Amino acid sequence: MERGSDVQRDGMYLELSDADTRKVVAEVFYSGKADRMSFTAYEEDLPLEAVELLIERGKQLLSPTIEEVP
């Protein structure tokens, strides 16, 4: 998995790549502009476990956190 930011789309992404080809097969994207997350699959028949892990990690790594000031 690779995490990065996308200035053009105003957000952050987490990509899942095929281990053999290094081709991106799926992505979780957090849009700062829309304040929402989305999932995109670029290939069919992805293992469910891999998709679930990508989504869970996306929630952990891409969701904005708000720290309260005491």
N, C-alpha and C positions, 0 to 999 in steps of 0.2 A: 504494500500500500504506500502511496505517496500523497503527501499533503502539500497544498500550495495555495497561493492567492491568485485571483483573476481580477485585474483592475478594470478590464473592459466590461465584465459582468457584475462588478462591484460585489465580490464575495470571496469565499474560500471553498476549496474542494478537497475531497479525499478520493483518490483513484485506486481501482483494483486492476492489476495487470496480469496477463497470462505469464506464468513463470518461464515458459519455453520461448515465446515470441516477444515478450515485453510489450505487447500490444495492450492498450487500455481496453478493458472489457466492460467496466461499469464505473459509475461515479456517484458520489453523494455531494451535493452542492448546497451551501448556505448563502443565500442572497441577503446582503445587508440592506439593500434598497427595499426589498419586499418583506424582509424579516421572516423568511421561511426557508425550510429545507426541501430539497427535491432529490429523487433518485432517477438515474438514467442507466439503462442497460444497453450496451453497444453490441452485444452478442446474445444469441439465444442459448438456452439449455445450460445456464450457469448453475453450479452447485448451490442449493439452498443455504447450506451452512456458510458458504463464502459470502453470499448476499446478506445474510443476517449479521455476520461479523462486520461487514463493511458498513451497514446501516448503524449498528451499535457504536462502532468506533467513530463514525461520522457525528453521531449525537454527542459523544464525549469530547471530541476534538474540535468540532466546528461551531457548536452552540455558543452563543455569547454568554459570558458570565458577568453578573453585576455584583460587585463587592460593596457591602454597606460600610459606610464610614461611621465609626462610633462617635 
